[in-house]
Amino acid sequence: MKPSYRLILLTGIVLLTEAPLAGETVDVGRFSQNELSHWQTKSFADPTQYELRQENAKTVLVANSNNSASGLFQEITIDLKRTPFLNWCWQVIDSLPSLPEQTKAGDDYAARIYLIKQGGIFFWQTKALNFVWSSGQAKETLWPNAPSPTTV
């Protein structure tokens, strides 16, 4: 049984150009502009409840989960030579209990950002990078994703 938790994603995902102070940005998540268009839900069990809400004078995306497993996703193509930086801000109100997160059985996080690089026609050539809100690992700890060895 997955415990309940509440996540506040404060600014969404923003990718910056090589000159972040003077360059353009690619807004992937426009949550602060009260926009959820272009986002789709993928449910693996009961769906998480998502809503845009005012918190501390900002519009944020709030995710409420109670024994659910789902996520918001958006497929876009980013030129990493022009936009090599990823910035986001998140806050977890009620975190999950400490799990063996480096195993398939413990692959559960209160918050996760998944970046995927398509590898061609074969699914095993696809690579992914995960940023997770860990319940038990130290900040900036790296480990392979247990369900898929080509994912970190």
BALOBA-1460 file (C-alpha; in Angstrom, 3 decimals):
// residues 152
<rec num="1" residu="m" x="0.000" y="0.000" z="0.000"/>
<rec num="2" residu="k" x="1.426" y="3.366" z="-1.010"/>
<rec num="3" residu="p" x="1.116" y="6.003" z="1.722"/>
<rec num="4" residu="s" x="-0.438" y="9.370" z="1.091"/>
<rec num="5" residu="y" x="1.620" y="12.465" z="0.445"/>
<rec num="6" residu="r" x="1.238" y="15.982" z="-0.842"/>
<rec num="7" residu="l" x="3.619" y="17.622" z="-3.281"/>
<rec num="8" residu="i" x="3.770" y="21.268" z="-4.267"/>
<rec num="9" residu="l" x="5.674" y="21.930" z="-7.487"/>
<rec num="10" residu="l" x="6.347" y="25.620" z="-7.144"/>
<rec num="11" residu="t" x="7.504" y="26.759" z="-10.553"/>
<rec num="12" residu="g" x="7.295" y="23.750" z="-12.819"/>
<rec num="13" residu="i" x="10.138" y="22.906" z="-15.125"/>
<rec num="14" residu="v" x="12.076" y="25.598" z="-16.936"/>
<rec num="15" residu="l" x="14.951" y="24.940" z="-19.328"/>
<rec num="16" residu="l" x="17.364" y="27.814" z="-19.842"/>
<rec num="17" residu="t" x="19.606" y="28.687" z="-22.790"/>
<rec num="18" residu="e" x="23.406" y="28.780" z="-22.625"/>
<rec num="19" residu="a" x="23.266" y="32.406" z="-21.481"/>
<rec num="20" residu="p" x="20.732" y="32.077" z="-18.655"/>
<rec num="21" residu="l" x="20.847" y="35.725" z="-17.610"/>
<rec num="22" residu="a" x="20.326" y="37.154" z="-21.091"/>
<rec num="23" residu="g" x="19.006" y="34.206" z="-23.108"/>
<rec num="24" residu="e" x="15.615" y="32.841" z="-23.889"/>
<rec num="25" residu="t" x="13.857" y="30.191" z="-21.840"/>
<rec num="26" residu="v" x="11.748" y="27.189" z="-22.764"/>
<rec num="27" residu="d" x="8.877" y="26.979" z="-20.293"/>
<rec num="28" residu="v" x="7.893" y="23.347" z="-20.017"/>
<rec num="29" residu="g" x="5.594" y="23.849" z="-17.049"/>
<rec num="30" residu="r" x="3.645" y="27.099" z="-16.905"/>
<rec num="31" residu="f" x="2.060" y="26.349" z="-13.587"/>
<rec num="32" residu="s" x="2.779" y="29.836" z="-12.260"/>
<rec num="33" residu="q" x="0.755" y="31.220" z="-15.202"/>
<rec num="34" residu="n" x="-2.175" y="29.002" z="-14.150"/>
<rec num="35" residu="e" x="-1.722" y="26.716" z="-17.165"/>
<rec num="36" residu="l" x="-1.882" y="22.932" z="-17.313"/>
<rec num="37" residu="s" x="-2.488" y="22.597" z="-21.038"/>
<rec num="38" residu="h" x="-0.112" y="20.281" z="-22.904"/>
<rec num="39" residu="w" x="0.169" y="18.011" z="-19.823"/>
<rec num="40" residu="q" x="-1.262" y="14.505" z="-19.890"/>
<rec num="41" residu="t" x="-1.846" y="12.108" z="-17.006"/>
<rec num="42" residu="k" x="-0.415" y="8.604" z="-16.929"/>
<rec num="43" residu="s" x="-1.868" y="6.372" z="-14.199"/>
<rec num="44" residu="f" x="-0.269" y="3.141" z="-12.991"/>
<rec num="45" residu="a" x="-2.796" y="2.650" z="-10.172"/>
<rec num="46" residu="d" x="-5.385" y="5.041" z="-8.774"/>
<rec num="47" residu="p" x="-4.750" y="8.563" z="-10.090"/>
<rec num="48" residu="t" x="-3.094" y="11.319" z="-8.096"/>
<rec num="49" residu="q" x="-5.241" y="14.451" z="-7.788"/>
<rec num="50" residu="y" x="-3.604" y="17.506" z="-9.403"/>
<rec num="51" residu="e" x="-4.741" y="21.105" z="-9.083"/>
<rec num="52" residu="l" x="-3.373" y="24.605" z="-9.520"/>
<rec num="53" residu="r" x="-3.651" y="26.608" z="-6.306"/>
<rec num="54" residu="q" x="-2.475" y="29.878" z="-4.763"/>
<rec num="55" residu="e" x="0.238" y="29.271" z="-2.121"/>
<rec num="56" residu="n" x="2.183" y="32.201" z="-0.650"/>
<rec num="57" residu="a" x="1.048" y="34.577" z="-3.439"/>
<rec num="58" residu="k" x="2.159" y="32.148" z="-6.211"/>
<rec num="59" residu="t" x="0.218" y="29.757" z="-8.392"/>
<rec num="60" residu="v" x="1.617" y="26.266" z="-7.835"/>
<rec num="61" residu="l" x="0.793" y="22.742" z="-8.936"/>
<rec num="62" residu="v" x="-0.391" y="20.645" z="-5.992"/>
<rec num="63" residu="a" x="-0.461" y="16.847" z="-6.180"/>
<rec num="64" residu="n" x="-2.401" y="14.901" z="-3.554"/>
<rec num="65" residu="s" x="-1.832" y="11.171" z="-3.427"/>
<rec num="66" residu="n" x="-3.464" y="8.485" z="-1.311"/>
<rec num="67" residu="n" x="-2.426" y="4.980" z="-2.342"/>
<rec num="68" residu="s" x="-2.113" y="6.165" z="-5.943"/>
<rec num="69" residu="a" x="0.534" y="6.091" z="-8.635"/>
<rec num="70" residu="s" x="0.347" y="8.478" z="-11.546"/>
<rec num="71" residu="g" x="2.171" y="11.372" z="-13.086"/>
<rec num="72" residu="l" x="1.876" y="14.310" z="-15.407"/>
<rec num="73" residu="f" x="3.921" y="14.146" z="-18.567"/>
<rec num="74" residu="q" x="4.612" y="16.167" z="-21.663"/>
<rec num="75" residu="e" x="6.561" y="15.099" z="-24.732"/>
<rec num="76" residu="i" x="8.691" y="17.884" z="-26.149"/>
<rec num="77" residu="t" x="11.977" y="18.042" z="-28.032"/>
<rec num="78" residu="i" x="14.723" y="20.175" z="-26.500"/>
<rec num="79" residu="d" x="18.016" y="21.102" z="-28.195"/>
<rec num="80" residu="l" x="20.430" y="20.492" z="-25.315"/>
<rec num="81" residu="k" x="23.151" y="22.508" z="-27.024"/>
<rec num="82" residu="r" x="20.894" y="25.586" z="-26.826"/>
<rec num="83" residu="t" x="19.140" y="24.766" z="-23.539"/>
<rec num="84" residu="p" x="21.532" y="22.756" z="-21.311"/>
<rec num="85" residu="f" x="20.072" y="23.839" z="-17.941"/>
<rec num="86" residu="l" x="17.067" y="22.460" z="-16.087"/>
<rec num="87" residu="n" x="15.576" y="24.450" z="-13.210"/>
<rec num="88" residu="w" x="12.642" y="23.576" z="-10.992"/>
<rec num="89" residu="c" x="11.423" y="24.097" z="-7.469"/>
<rec num="90" residu="w" x="9.392" y="21.628" z="-5.436"/>
<rec num="91" residu="q" x="8.233" y="21.038" z="-1.901"/>
<rec num="92" residu="v" x="6.990" y="17.808" z="-0.371"/>
<rec num="93" residu="i" x="4.680" y="18.321" z="2.606"/>
<rec num="94" residu="d" x="4.304" y="14.684" z="3.725"/>
<rec num="95" residu="s" x="7.170" y="12.481" z="2.548"/>
<rec num="96" residu="l" x="7.076" y="8.729" z="2.177"/>
<rec num="97" residu="p" x="8.638" y="6.471" z="4.816"/>
<rec num="98" residu="s" x="12.228" y="5.420" z="4.158"/>
<rec num="99" residu="l" x="12.229" y="2.696" z="1.503"/>
<rec num="100" residu="p" x="14.984" y="0.585" z="-0.102"/>
<rec num="101" residu="e" x="14.956" y="3.044" z="-3.026"/>
<rec num="102" residu="q" x="17.865" y="1.416" z="-4.844"/>
<rec num="103" residu="t" x="15.779" y="-1.744" z="-5.363"/>
<rec num="104" residu="k" x="12.781" y="-2.402" z="-7.603"/>
<rec num="105" residu="a" x="10.583" y="-2.905" z="-4.514"/>
<rec num="106" residu="g" x="11.535" y="0.549" z="-3.187"/>
<rec num="107" residu="d" x="11.106" y="2.446" z="-6.477"/>
<rec num="108" residu="d" x="8.550" y="4.897" z="-5.054"/>
<rec num="109" residu="y" x="9.068" y="8.616" z="-4.515"/>
<rec num="110" residu="a" x="6.937" y="11.525" z="-3.363"/>
<rec num="111" residu="a" x="8.198" y="13.485" z="-6.394"/>
<rec num="112" residu="r" x="10.147" y="12.594" z="-9.516"/>
<rec num="113" residu="i" x="11.228" y="14.340" z="-12.699"/>
<rec num="114" residu="y" x="11.961" y="12.008" z="-15.597"/>
<rec num="115" residu="l" x="14.026" y="13.130" z="-18.608"/>
<rec num="116" residu="i" x="14.045" y="10.665" z="-21.499"/>
<rec num="117" residu="k" x="16.356" y="10.445" z="-24.507"/>
<rec num="118" residu="q" x="14.947" y="8.295" z="-27.280"/>
<rec num="119" residu="g" x="17.511" y="5.799" z="-28.520"/>
<rec num="120" residu="g" x="16.029" y="4.693" z="-31.805"/>
<rec num="121" residu="i" x="13.582" y="1.995" z="-32.746"/>
<rec num="122" residu="f" x="14.566" y="-0.362" z="-29.912"/>
<rec num="123" residu="f" x="13.195" y="0.481" z="-26.441"/>
<rec num="124" residu="w" x="16.375" y="-0.768" z="-24.733"/>
<rec num="125" residu="q" x="18.345" y="1.985" z="-26.480"/>
<rec num="126" residu="t" x="16.259" y="4.632" z="-24.703"/>
<rec num="127" residu="k" x="18.038" y="6.383" z="-21.824"/>
<rec num="128" residu="a" x="16.531" y="8.321" z="-18.949"/>
<rec num="129" residu="l" x="17.618" y="10.500" z="-16.064"/>
<rec num="130" residu="n" x="15.522" y="10.713" z="-12.878"/>
<rec num="131" residu="f" x="15.562" y="13.413" z="-10.244"/>
<rec num="132" residu="v" x="13.707" y="12.153" z="-7.164"/>
<rec num="133" residu="w" x="12.615" y="13.429" z="-3.777"/>
<rec num="134" residu="s" x="14.244" y="10.670" z="-1.746"/>
<rec num="135" residu="s" x="12.921" y="9.507" z="1.601"/>
<rec num="136" residu="g" x="16.219" y="8.032" z="2.776"/>
<rec num="137" residu="q" x="19.175" y="8.912" z="0.544"/>
<rec num="138" residu="a" x="21.502" y="11.847" z="1.125"/>
<rec num="139" residu="k" x="21.131" y="14.881" z="-1.161"/>
<rec num="140" residu="e" x="22.947" y="14.457" z="-4.515"/>
<rec num="141" residu="t" x="23.272" y="10.670" z="-4.113"/>
<rec num="142" residu="l" x="23.439" y="8.837" z="-7.460"/>
<rec num="143" residu="w" x="22.267" y="5.287" z="-8.133"/>
<rec num="144" residu="p" x="21.025" y="3.283" z="-11.113"/>
<rec num="145" residu="n" x="17.277" y="2.937" z="-11.499"/>
<rec num="146" residu="a" x="16.460" y="-0.594" z="-10.324"/>
<rec num="147" residu="p" x="13.700" y="-1.323" z="-12.917"/>
<rec num="148" residu="s" x="15.884" y="-0.174" z="-15.844"/>
<rec num="149" residu="p" x="19.714" y="-0.207" z="-15.844"/>
<rec num="150" residu="t" x="19.881" y="2.479" z="-18.586"/>
<rec num="151" residu="t" x="18.123" y="4.925" z="-16.263"/>
<rec num="152" residu="v" x="19.851" y="6.914" z="-13.515"/>
